[in-house]
Amino acid sequence: MLTENVKQRIVGGFVLLALALILFAVLFDFSDAPQVDTTSRIPPKPDIAAVDVAEPVRPENIEPAPAPEEGFELGVDEPDQAVAATPEPPKLSDEGLPESWILQVGSFRDADRANALVKKLLDDGYRAFVQPQSDSQGQLSRVFVGPKVLKEKLLQEKAAIDKKYGLNALVVRFEP
């Protein structure tokens, strides 16, 4: 018969063999590769019905646009609409005062900005001043240049001021 020592060795061998089989099965997986879900999750194409759009009809009373060659010329500045072809002579108002014009350069809520602009205009030789005005939202400081009796002279100054300061000044009738 087998001795006790041999029996323990045989049982130990079976245990080691069982452990080796389990580890071999865990480390080396021989099953098929995992399956990837290839079904689409994109919804099916919607049914869109075609819509017929009627051709536009041109109204009868519209004049055709001029040809591009006739509309403008490249390289030629637009004539300044502010400078009139024939200067108007000075006139008197109904009160007997000379009719004069003034240039409103800007309106500011901040009086410091208005004063800074007036200083720049005065440094450039323009007759500029600030006129405060109150409205529903508070105090407003308006910057003016002028007045001038000849509107054409003021329009020339407007063109120069607009170009130099990047503004769009307004020509307003001066009421003393």
HUHUQUI-V186919 format. One record per residue. RES is the residue in three letters. PHI is phi as a letter, one per 40 degrees, with the letter a starting at -180 (none if undefined). PSI is psi in whole degrees, -180 to 180 (none if undefined). NEAR is the number of other ideal C-beta (glycine too) atoms within 10 Angstrom. Layout:
RES & PHI & PSI & NEAR
RES & PHI & PSI & NEAR
This chain:
MET & none & 174 & 5
LEU & c & 144 & 9
THR & c & 165 & 8
GLU & c & -37 & 8
ASN & c & -41 & 8
VAL & c & -39 & 10
LYS & c & -43 & 11
GLN & c & -35 & 11
ARG & c & -39 & 12
ILE & c & -45 & 11
VAL & c & -42 & 10
GLY & c & -38 & 10
GLY & c & -42 & 10
PHE & c & -40 & 10
VAL & c & -44 & 10
LEU & c & -40 & 10
LEU & c & -40 & 10
ALA & c & -43 & 10
LEU & c & -41 & 10
ALA & c & -41 & 10
LEU & c & -40 & 10
ILE & c & -46 & 10
LEU & c & -39 & 10
PHE & c & -42 & 9
ALA & c & -35 & 10
VAL & c & -44 & 8
LEU & c & -39 & 7
PHE & b & 100 & 7
ASP & c & 115 & 8
PHE & c & 12 & 5
SER & c & 170 & 5
ASP & c & 160 & 6
ALA & c & 150 & 6
PRO & c & 143 & 5
GLN & c & 137 & 6
VAL & c & 136 & 5
ASP & c & 113 & 6
THR & b & 9 & 5
THR & c & 144 & 4
SER & c & 141 & 7
ARG & b & 8 & 5
ILE & c & 132 & 5
PRO & c & 158 & 6
PRO & c & 160 & 6
LYS & c & 131 & 6
PRO & c & 156 & 5
ASP & c & 113 & 5
ILE & b & 124 & 6
ALA & c & 140 & 4
ALA & c & 143 & 4
VAL & b & 130 & 5
ASP & c & 128 & 4
VAL & b & 128 & 5
ALA & c & 149 & 5
GLU & c & 140 & 4
PRO & c & 147 & 6
VAL & b & 128 & 6
ARG & c & 129 & 7
PRO & c & 154 & 6
GLU & c & -33 & 5
ASN & c & 17 & 5
ILE & c & 130 & 7
GLU & c & 143 & 5
PRO & c & 151 & 6
ALA & c & 149 & 8
PRO & c & 157 & 9
ALA & c & 149 & 7
PRO & d & -33 & 7
GLU & c & -29 & 8
GLU & c & -23 & 8
GLY & c & -40 & 8
PHE & a & 162 & 9
GLU & b & 135 & 9
LEU & c & 141 & 5
GLY & g & -2 & 4
VAL & b & 124 & 7
ASP & c & 146 & 6
GLU & c & 140 & 7
PRO & c & 138 & 8
ASP & c & 116 & 11
GLN & c & -19 & 7
ALA & c & -29 & 16
VAL & c & 117 & 13
ALA & c & 154 & 11
ALA & c & -44 & 5
THR & b & 124 & 6
PRO & c & 141 & 12
GLU & c & 138 & 10
PRO & c & 152 & 7
PRO & c & 145 & 12
LYS & b & 166 & 9
LEU & b & 144 & 9
SER & c & 180 & 13
ASP & c & -26 & 6
GLU & c & -3 & 7
GLY & g & 8 & 6
LEU & c & 151 & 11
PRO & c & 136 & 12
GLU & c & 123 & 16
SER & b & 166 & 19
TRP & b & 153 & 19
ILE & b & 154 & 22
LEU & b & 116 & 26
GLN & c & 111 & 17
VAL & c & -35 & 24
GLY & a & 165 & 18
SER & b & 131 & 14
PHE & b & 142 & 17
ARG & c & -29 & 12
ASP & c & 114 & 10
ALA & c & -30 & 13
ASP & c & -40 & 9
ARG & c & -40 & 13
ALA & c & -44 & 23
ASN & c & -35 & 14
ALA & c & -40 & 13
LEU & c & -40 & 19
VAL & c & -41 & 20
LYS & c & -43 & 11
LYS & c & -44 & 14
LEU & c & -42 & 22
LEU & c & -39 & 13
ASP & c & -30 & 9
ASP & c & 3 & 13
GLY & g & 11 & 8
TYR & c & 149 & 17
ARG & c & 98 & 14
ALA & b & 151 & 21
PHE & a & 164 & 14
VAL & b & 136 & 16
GLN & b & 114 & 13
PRO & c & 147 & 10
GLN & a & 140 & 10
SER & b & 140 & 8
ASP & b & -172 & 9
SER & c & -22 & 4
GLN & c & 0 & 7
GLY & h & -154 & 7
GLN & c & 139 & 12
LEU & b & 133 & 15
SER & b & 118 & 20
ARG & b & 135 & 16
VAL & b & 127 & 24
PHE & b & 153 & 22
VAL & b & 132 & 22
GLY & h & -158 & 22
PRO & c & 163 & 18
LYS & b & 141 & 20
VAL & c & -38 & 15
LEU & c & 118 & 14
LYS & c & -33 & 20
GLU & c & -39 & 15
LYS & c & -41 & 13
LEU & c & -36 & 23
LEU & c & -34 & 21
GLN & c & -42 & 15
GLU & c & -38 & 21
LYS & d & -46 & 25
ALA & c & -42 & 14
ALA & c & -43 & 12
ILE & c & -44 & 20
ASP & d & -42 & 15
LYS & c & -45 & 9
LYS & c & -43 & 11
TYR & b & -3 & 15
GLY & g & 39 & 7
LEU & b & 176 & 16
ASN & b & 83 & 10
ALA & c & 158 & 22
LEU & b & 137 & 13
VAL & c & 123 & 17
VAL & b & 147 & 15
ARG & c & 135 & 11
PHE & c & 126 & 19
GLU & b & 105 & 9
PRO & c & none & 9
